[in-house]
């Protein structure tokens, strides 16, 4: 039915955004089946409907395309609609539990500093060369994704560095994309609320590498016990990086403190502003990707050493009295342990470590007690507070976090659900040279409560409290 040569000038996943000559994708989501909005889409001007179940009444002027899974097919349609922009860019995808944002951001900044036009698709922000675009998901929906890639091409971008989430892989958001390279950072406990089991989570990540083409490279962290598993079935050229095992790309930590890292690459010792072992891995991953894209060893180290720290990742602040505040996005047990280990390794004797942390609502509940256990085991004092409670009771979330605290560590723990008050209390309890870690929100500038995002920035609050009590 309908004119199969009809001109399509817009793709839509949301029936409210349909206009004349639109193609509407009736996705069966977890909460909503968009098949119920087909009539509304047609009334708004849709000339083509992609669906898995044909409506009982078909409209003569409309083309219906029936597919097994609309969600999985959308990416292929979107790639074709925008004339496969990913095949005309050097697109590098980065996946893993921790480090995706840091690696992608540093790659974007490195390649820009080398004189290239680049795109960035990340949890924090999207960039079309120098132009900032808001980011609502780690990986955008396939239509938005291809639209952004196409815009990058139009302004002359040669590279794009993109976070690839496990949700995006399973939901087909990257279907139809042509990747020049893929990076695996690490995998630990996260998102089991969505994937159900760790094996499902691992296999979601692995699927990304399984589908890379022969002309691509697959780079994996060889110090992660699942590093080899991740790329074992990939058709891409396989490479590894590590700090501790035999790999294609290696470096060694020479010095580490709150100011940065001294790393040794081959015979060259270079200072970086990033802090901690986990950032040594991130820097090495960035070095490896740049080398695989043909940048020389000397150029990489010269430009990479000049980069600043990534927004919301181990940002260090100091009060007038010498209290050190660290803001970090760590919101998984492993990420929290990495940050706390970093602080433990570079602090001096006698300094107290206070941690302010919580867990987000409507997310993986199984990690909450694990987070509480890690924080209390590795800190001198812990204030468990509200993160982004979303639709859950923040007090209940706090109790679930504290449930993981060992009996011997209970005396270290305070409960303060008001996050600003929790930060203020940590500063009040600290003395000169003590260290306060405020974990979980990092770059975020809001707190989400009952569907509303209220302005809240850990960095701003910490600085205000520092000034308020002249700490």
Secondary structure, DSSP 4 states (H G I P E B T S, - for coil): ---TT----EEESSGGG--TTEEEE--B-SS-BGGGGHHHHHHTTEEEEEESS--SS--TT-EEEE-S-HHHHHHHHHHHHTT-GGGGSEEEEEESSSSHHHHHHHHHHHHHHTT--EEEE-SS-EEETTEEE--SSSS--HHHHHHHHHHHHHTT--EEEEE--HHHHHTTTTTT---SEEEE----S--HHHHSSHHHHHHHHHHHHHT--TTSEEEEETTSTTHHHHHTT-SSEEEEEESSS--SEE-EEEEEETTEEEEEETTEEEEES--SHHHHHHHHHHHHHHHHTT--HHHHHHHHTT--PPTTSSEEEE-TT--EEEEE---SHHHHHHHHHHHHHHSPTT--EEEEE---TTS-GGGHHHHHHHHHHH-SEEEE--S--BTS-HHHHHHHHHTTS-GGGGGGEEE--SHHHHHHHHHHH--TT-EEEEES-TT--EEEETTEEEE--HHHHHHHHHHHTT-
